[in-house]
Protein backbone atom coordinates (compact mmCIF):
# COMPACT_ATOMS: atom_id res chain seq x y z
CA UNK A 1 0.00 0.00 0.00
CA UNK A 2 1.30 3.38 -0.88
CA UNK A 3 -0.08 5.40 2.03
CA UNK A 4 0.07 4.50 5.70
CA UNK A 5 -3.23 3.43 7.21
CA UNK A 6 -3.97 4.35 10.82
CA UNK A 7 -4.82 1.37 12.95
CA UNK A 8 -7.78 1.17 15.33
CA UNK A 9 -7.05 2.71 18.71
CA UNK A 10 -3.83 4.22 17.36
CA UNK A 11 -4.93 7.87 17.31
CA UNK A 12 -5.22 10.30 20.17
CA UNK A 13 -8.97 10.62 19.63
CA UNK A 14 -9.51 6.86 19.97
CA UNK A 15 -10.78 6.76 16.40
CA UNK A 16 -9.37 4.57 13.62
CA UNK A 17 -9.33 7.70 11.46
CA UNK A 18 -7.06 10.70 11.86
CA UNK A 19 -8.61 13.93 13.09
CA UNK A 20 -11.12 14.78 15.77
CA UNK A 21 -13.24 12.14 17.45
CA UNK A 22 -16.14 11.22 15.16
CA UNK A 23 -19.64 12.36 15.96
CA UNK A 24 -22.94 10.71 15.18
CA UNK A 25 -23.19 12.76 11.97
CA UNK A 26 -24.55 10.32 9.36
CA UNK A 27 -22.89 12.18 6.47
CA UNK A 28 -19.47 11.98 8.09
CA UNK A 29 -19.93 8.31 8.97
CA UNK A 30 -21.04 7.54 5.42
CA UNK A 31 -18.12 9.53 4.01
CA UNK A 32 -15.55 7.82 6.26
CA UNK A 33 -16.85 4.33 5.44
CA UNK A 34 -17.10 5.11 1.71
CA UNK A 35 -13.51 6.41 1.70
CA UNK A 36 -12.22 3.27 3.40
CA UNK A 37 -14.22 0.89 1.20
CA UNK A 38 -13.19 2.85 -1.89
CA UNK A 39 -9.58 1.94 -1.16
CA UNK A 40 -10.22 -1.83 -1.21
CA UNK A 41 -9.42 -2.29 -4.92
CA UNK A 42 -6.28 -0.18 -4.58
CA UNK A 43 -4.64 -2.58 -2.15
CA UNK A 44 -1.59 -4.14 -3.76
CA UNK A 45 0.91 -6.68 -2.55
CA UNK A 46 3.52 -9.08 -3.81
CA UNK A 47 1.21 -12.02 -3.12
CA UNK A 48 -2.43 -12.81 -2.42
CA UNK A 49 -1.89 -13.00 1.33
CA UNK A 50 -0.63 -9.40 1.44
CA UNK A 51 -3.62 -8.19 -0.58
CA UNK A 52 -6.05 -10.05 1.68
CA UNK A 53 -4.30 -8.69 4.76
CA UNK A 54 -4.48 -5.12 3.43
CA UNK A 55 -8.15 -5.47 2.55
CA UNK A 56 -8.88 -7.01 5.94
CA UNK A 57 -7.26 -4.04 7.60
CA UNK A 58 -9.46 -1.59 5.66
CA UNK A 59 -12.60 -3.58 6.47
CA UNK A 60 -11.63 -3.61 10.16
CA UNK A 61 -11.27 0.17 10.05
CA UNK A 62 -14.69 0.57 8.43
CA UNK A 63 -16.09 -1.68 11.14
CA UNK A 64 -14.49 0.52 13.80
CA UNK A 65 -16.10 3.63 12.28
CA UNK A 66 -19.51 1.95 12.35
CA UNK A 67 -18.98 0.60 15.88
CA UNK A 68 -18.00 4.07 17.09
CA UNK A 69 -21.10 5.51 15.43
CA UNK A 70 -23.30 3.00 17.23
CA UNK A 71 -21.58 3.79 20.52
CA UNK A 72 -22.18 7.50 19.93
CA UNK A 73 -25.87 6.86 19.24
CA UNK A 74 -26.14 4.74 22.40
CA UNK A 75 -24.77 7.65 24.45
CA UNK A 76 -27.41 10.08 23.18
Secondary structure, 3 states (H helix, E strand, C coil): CCCCCCCCCCCCCCCCCCCCCCCCCHHHHHHHHHHHHHCHHHCCCCCHHHHHHHHHHHHHHHHHHHHHHHHHHHHC
